[in-house]
Amino acid sequence: MEDLKKKNMTETDKEIVFSKAIKAGKRIYYVDVRKNKKDDMFLAITESKKVISGEGSSPSVSFEKHKIFLYKEDFDKFINGLQEAIKFIDDNSNHTNDYNTEEKTVEDSIETSSDIKIDIEF
């Protein structure tokens, strides 16, 4: 049984070919580039939120995780949808954000951010 666990862990480790953690407040976002059995690459994005429950001297700490998988054929659609959503927020907000410019795209935000840089070639 222990050998099976080690084998599965090794296979899982080989799936991830690039990983980036982005810390944002109480959340950490993990952006992983993974390979499937056919060597096709895709993104796995995981949101991890720290949850503290209980009171007193022994609170319990756990992490809620939510994951999405984004495949290469959907990258353009995802980027376009994200850009539309960000533009909507910018157009309908009373305050400005770091990424608040009319011509700035999601790619620009990723390339110029000090918190994240993703360089993926397919």
N, C-alpha and C positions, 0 to 999 in steps of 0.2 A: 504494500500500500504506500509506503514512504517513497519507494522508487517511482511509483506512478505520479505522486504529487510533484516530485522533483522534475520528472519529464514534462508534465503539464506546465510547470512554472517556466521551464526553459523555453518551451514552445511559445508561451505567452510573451516572454521577454523578447523573443526574436520578432514578434509582430510589430513592436514599436521601433520605428527607425529614427524618429525625432520627437522630442518632447519639450514643451515650454510651459512653465507655471506662471500665472499672472495673479498677483495678490491684489485684491480690491476690497478694502474694508473687512467685513467678517467672512468674505468669500474668497475662495481660490479657484481660478479657472485653469484647467489643464487642457492644453491643445496638443494632441498626440497625432503624429503621422504614423499610420499603421499599414502593414501589408497583409493582404489575404493570401490564401493558398496559391492563387494564380499570380502572385507578385504584383497585383494591382494595389496602388496606394489610395488611401482615403483618410479623412480627418475624423478623429474622435474628440469631441469637446465635452469636458466634464465640469460641472459646477459643484463645488464642495463647500457647504456652509457649516460652520461650527455651531453646535447647539448645546447649551448648558441647561440641564434640568436638575431639579432638586435644590434644596436650600441648606443653609447651615455649613458645617465643617466638611461635608463630603458631597459636593455637587457632582453630578455625572456629566461627562463631556462625551458627545458623540458627533458624527458628521453625517449630514444628509447629502446624498450625491444624486445628481441628475445628469444623464448622458445623452448626447445626440451624436449621430453618425452622419457625416456629410461626404457624399461621393463626388468624384471628379466631374461627372457629367452635370452635376447640380451646382458647381461652384459659381458660375456666372449668375444663375437665378438667385442664389443665396446672397451674393454681393449686391445685386440690384435691389433686392428686397430690403436688405440692411440699409443701403443708401437711401431708399425712399423713406424708411422709418426714421432714420436720423434726420433727414431733411424736414420731415413732418414735425418732429420734436423741436428742431431749430426754429422753424417757421411759427410755431405755436407756443414758444416759451418766452417768458418775460426776462429771463436771465441768459447770459452767454456762457458757453462752455469752451474748453480748450479746442474742440474740433469744430467750432461754430464759424464756418466760412462758407460762402455760397458755392464756390468752385471745388472745395475739398472733397475728396472721395474717401471711401473706406480704405482703399489701398494706400492713399496718402497718410491717413491716420495711423495705419499699421507701420509704415516705413519711417515716420517721424517720431513715433512714440518712444520714450525711453523705457517703458515698461514691457513692450513686446516687439519682437521682430520675427517675422516668419519669412523664410526664404525657401520656397519649395519649387523644384523643377520636376516636371513630368515628361 
